[in-house]
Structure formats: C-alpha cells, structure tokens
Amino acid sequence: MAVNYAEKYSPLVDERFSAASITEAAFNQDYDWEGVSTVNVYSVATSPMNDYQISGMQRYGVPDELGTSTQTMTLTQDKSFTFTIDRRNYTDQMMVTESGRALRRQVDEEIIPMVDIYRLAALTAGAGNTTTKAITEDNAYEAFITGVATVLGNKAPRAGMFAYISPDFYVKIRLDGHFIKQGDISQEMLNLGEVGRIDGVPLIEAPFGYLPEGVDFIITNRIAAVSPVKIAEYKVNDNPQGISGWLAEGRTYFDAFVLDNKANAIYVHMEPEPEPEP
C-alpha cells in the first residue's frame, strides 16, 4: 500500500462519502443466538375445516396429528480486518491517520455497506413474490402499487411495511405524475434515506450497488426477516509487540434470514435481462 509523506499538505482529510446503515429497520431480533451459531425455528400446520356431522362417533371429523416443519438458520458471515499505523507515518503525515478516526472510517465505509448489501441480497433471494417487468416513468407508480397490493393480498400486515428503491427507480417514480413527495419527512427519516411515500409506504433510496443487480425495488416488513449480529468487535492496540505505532483489528459475525412462513411479506420487482445482441 502506498504511503504519502506530508510536505505542504493540508491537515484536513478529504473524506469520502459514507452512509448510515439503511437495513436495521428491515430485520427483527426476535430470535436468540446467544451461545449458538444455529437456531431452528419450528412451524406448525393448521387443521382443515370440516362439516360437522350430527350423528356418529366422529362428528368433528377424523383427527390427524398436527404437522410441523423446521427452518434451520446457521450464521455464515464471519468477517475481519486489520491495519497498522506506524508512528513515523503518523507524525510525518500531520496526524491525518489518527487511529480512532481511521477505525470509524473503516466501520462507515466498509462494514456498514457490507452488512447492508448482504441483507438486501438475502431479502431478494428469500422473497415470496418476484415480478420482472421494465420500469418507465409512466408505469413506476403502478408497478409499486401492484407490489403493495400483492403483499397485502397475501395477508401480510400493512403496519411496518417499507421499501428499498434503486436510484434509477427513484428518478422514474419522481417523473411519474402519480407520485407526490412527502412534505413532512423528519431529519431522522432523511438520515435513513427516506425520500417519500407511496400509499403510506416509506421509500428508502439505496445507494448505487446496494441492491442486487436488476432489482428496482424491494417491499418488505420487519416481521419477515432476522439478522443477528453476534460479534461486532473493533479495537486499537497501542504499541503492540513488533510495531511502533498502532494496530487496528475488527471482526463482524452476522447473517440474515427470511422466515419461511413470512416470505410473502416481501415483494421484489426486477428489470428483465437485456436481450442479447444479434
């Protein structure tokens, strides 16, 4: 890695843009991974309805044992990083590589996007409803309303519903005359990327590269998925053995799962694949 020594450089660092996590609201923490890496979730079937019989010994019908199924969720994402800051580089570069800020930068620019991108991919892969159709400025609103209707038609609750949209879809929905930008969005909502609402559903614009390729938008609900973070450890070691300076280390152990019985609370709209050139 190249090291640039300061001569007459500004002590101000030209920081890159970073964004807070946009996926925390999309996942619940209803299951406990304490002390384990795998959690099994049981689903219990229901019994079909019968016509009650006025006579006989099985008036309610023939009893069957209720069936069950199991979803196994095992954490697979165990990521880490490490870097050093030599004391000479620190002093010769006007202290612009200060360890605490470098660690914060690592979290903002590497860890948070990594987790967000992984979670959005999990929602896409586990969605119970997927539609493929080209989006234009004339049909963007209709496409979104169709997604909401599909989720509600599958008995998923409206409460807690929200959507992640691509920058390209945002442009097209803004050009659709049916869309009206929400006028009273709070600063907290803006920080999470919310750019408006359709039919009461908050729209969160995902940065470029966050949504899987071809995805226009994802409608989801917090009840539909879980994303445990078992380890989020970030530390700076001052003058560790063999280094005159600082050693930063970090580890993130996490995963994301869509619950089998709640997959229909997720709707994904995708662009059709481009036709091959003749």
VENZI-V273878 format. One record per residue. N is the residue number from 1. RES is the residue in one small letter. NEAR is the number of other C-alpha atoms within 8 Angstrom. D_CENTER is the distance of its C-alpha to the mean C-alpha in whole Angstrom. Layout:
# VENZI-V273878
n-><N	N>
res-><RES	RES>
near-><NEAR	NEAR>
d_center-><D_CENTER	D_CENTER>
This chain:
# VENZI-V273878
n-><1	2	3	4	5	6	7	8	9	10	11	12	13	14	15	16	17	18	19	20	21	22	23	24	25	26	27	28	29	30	31	32	33	34	35	36	37	38	39	40	41	42	43	44	45	46	47	48	49	50	51	52	53	54	55	56	57	58	59	60	61	62	63	64	65	66	67	68	69	70	71	72	73	74	75	76	77	78	79	80	81	82	83	84	85	86	87	88	89	90	91	92	93	94	95	96	97	98	99	100	101	102	103	104	105	106	107	108	109	110	111	112	113	114	115	116	117	118	119	120	121	122	123	124	125	126	127	128	129	130	131	132	133	134	135	136	137	138	139	140	141	142	143	144	145	146	147	148	149	150	151	152	153	154	155	156	157	158	159	160	161	162	163	164	165	166	167	168	169	170	171	172	173	174	175	176	177	178	179	180	181	182	183	184	185	186	187	188	189	190	191	192	193	194	195	196	197	198	199	200	201	202	203	204	205	206	207	208	209	210	211	212	213	214	215	216	217	218	219	220	221	222	223	224	225	226	227	228	229	230	231	232	233	234	235	236	237	238	239	240	241	242	243	244	245	246	247	248	249	250	251	252	253	254	255	256	257	258	259	260	261	262	263	264	265	266	267	268	269	270	271	272	273	274	275	276	277	278>
res-><m	a	v	n	y	a	e	k	y	s	p	l	v	d	e	r	f	s	a	a	s	i	t	e	a	a	f	n	q	d	y	d	w	e	g	v	s	t	v	n	v	y	s	v	a	t	s	p	m	n	d	y	q	i	s	g	m	q	r	y	g	v	p	d	e	l	g	t	s	t	q	t	m	t	l	t	q	d	k	s	f	t	f	t	i	d	r	r	n	y	t	d	q	m	m	v	t	e	s	g	r	a	l	r	r	q	v	d	e	e	i	i	p	m	v	d	i	y	r	l	a	a	l	t	a	g	a	g	n	t	t	t	k	a	i	t	e	d	n	a	y	e	a	f	i	t	g	v	a	t	v	l	g	n	k	a	p	r	a	g	m	f	a	y	i	s	p	d	f	y	v	k	i	r	l	d	g	h	f	i	k	q	g	d	i	s	q	e	m	l	n	l	g	e	v	g	r	i	d	g	v	p	l	i	e	a	p	f	g	y	l	p	e	g	v	d	f	i	i	t	n	r	i	a	a	v	s	p	v	k	i	a	e	y	k	v	n	d	n	p	q	g	i	s	g	w	l	a	e	g	r	t	y	f	d	a	f	v	l	d	n	k	a	n	a	i	y	v	h	m	e	p	e	p	e	p	e	p>
near-><2	3	5	5	7	8	4	4	5	5	7	5	6	4	4	4	4	6	8	8	9	10	9	6	7	9	13	11	8	5	6	6	10	5	4	6	7	9	11	8	8	8	9	8	7	6	6	4	4	6	6	7	9	5	5	6	4	7	9	8	9	5	4	5	4	8	7	8	7	8	10	8	9	7	10	7	8	8	7	8	7	8	7	8	11	10	9	7	10	13	8	9	11	8	9	9	9	8	10	7	8	9	12	8	9	9	9	12	10	9	10	12	12	8	8	12	12	9	12	12	10	11	14	10	6	10	14	9	11	9	8	8	8	7	11	7	11	8	9	13	11	7	9	9	10	8	12	10	8	10	14	11	7	8	6	10	8	6	4	8	12	11	12	11	13	14	10	7	12	10	9	13	11	11	9	12	6	5	10	9	8	8	5	4	10	6	6	6	9	10	8	10	11	12	12	12	11	11	5	5	9	12	14	14	12	12	7	7	7	10	11	10	5	8	12	13	12	14	14	13	13	11	9	14	15	14	12	9	9	9	8	9	7	9	8	11	8	7	10	10	4	5	9	8	12	15	14	13	11	11	12	14	13	13	11	12	11	13	10	6	6	12	13	12	16	17	17	15	13	13	11	8	5	4	4	4	3	2>
d_center-><31	34	35	36	39	39	43	43	39	37	36	33	30	28	25	22	19	16	13	12	8	7	4	7	8	6	8	11	14	16	17	19	19	22	24	23	20	20	20	22	21	24	24	28	29	32	35	37	39	43	46	48	51	54	56	56	54	50	50	46	46	45	43	40	38	35	32	29	26	24	20	20	17	18	16	16	14	17	17	19	21	25	27	30	32	36	38	40	37	36	39	40	37	38	35	32	30	31	29	27	25	25	22	21	20	19	16	15	16	15	13	10	9	10	7	4	6	7	4	4	7	8	7	10	12	12	13	16	17	17	19	21	23	24	22	25	26	28	26	22	23	24	21	19	22	22	18	19	22	21	18	21	24	22	23	19	19	19	18	15	14	12	11	9	12	13	16	18	18	18	21	22	21	23	26	26	29	27	25	25	23	23	26	25	21	21	21	18	16	17	15	12	13	14	17	19	19	20	22	20	17	15	14	11	12	10	12	14	13	9	9	11	15	16	13	15	12	10	12	10	11	11	13	12	10	10	9	12	13	16	18	17	20	21	25	28	31	34	37	36	39	39	38	39	36	33	30	27	24	21	19	15	15	12	11	8	11	11	14	17	19	16	15	17	15	12	14	13	16	17	20	23	23	26	30	31	34	38>
